[in-house]
Amino acid sequence: MLTVVLLTISNVFMTFAWYGHLKYKESPLWIAIGASWLIALLEYCFQVPANRFGHGYFTAAQLKIIQEVITLVVFAGFSVFYLREQFRWNYAVGFALILAAVAVVFGFNEKSPTGQPGSTTPTASAASGASESR
């Protein structure tokens, strides 16, 4: 759960870094770039720990698909409430197709030798033979 919370916070920052300046097109580009860079720095302060804490329980591919879903949810709200853009039916269909990807990634989750869902990397103790009976 901590991973999802950190990814959500990071995505709020990243959405503002990437798209927040669109509301202020009259400001110079260099200011938009500088402000976006500073906001993105904050985003990394949440993204990196989220991935560090989540990896092991989730695979890297699962972390990425979680992040993409969060990104779409955050962006949909951002575009409607901050940029005042209309949310169209074809956006909803596109988002639903990405949710289908979530079902594929998480629905066909095989157990690995380590017992971690989806993980194919053996643990250090298993790799060293420590778990073998003598």
Residue pairs with C-beta under 8 A, 6 or more apart in sequence:
2 50
2 53
2 54
3 50
3 51
3 53
3 54
3 57
3 58
3 63
3 66
4 66
4 70
6 46
6 47
6 49
6 50
6 53
7 46
7 47
7 50
7 54
7 63
7 66
7 67
7 70
8 70
8 74
9 46
10 43
10 44
10 45
10 46
10 47
10 50
11 43
11 67
11 70
11 71
11 74
11 75
12 74
13 39
13 40
13 42
13 43
13 46
14 39
14 40
14 43
14 47
14 71
15 71
15 74
15 75
15 78
16 39
16 78
17 36
17 37
17 39
17 40
17 43
18 36
19 75
19 78
19 79
19 83
20 35
20 36
20 39
20 82
21 27
21 32
21 35
21 36
22 83
23 82
23 83
24 32
50 63
51 60
51 63
54 63
54 66
55 63
56 116
56 119
57 116
58 66
58 118
59 118
59 119
61 105
61 118
62 105
62 106
62 118
65 101
65 102
65 105
65 106
66 102
68 98
68 101
69 98
69 99
69 102
72 95
72 98
76 87
76 91
76 95
79 85
79 87
80 86
80 87
109 117
109 118
110 117
110 118
111 117
112 118
112 119
112 120
112 121
113 122
113 126
114 121
114 122
114 123
114 126
125 131
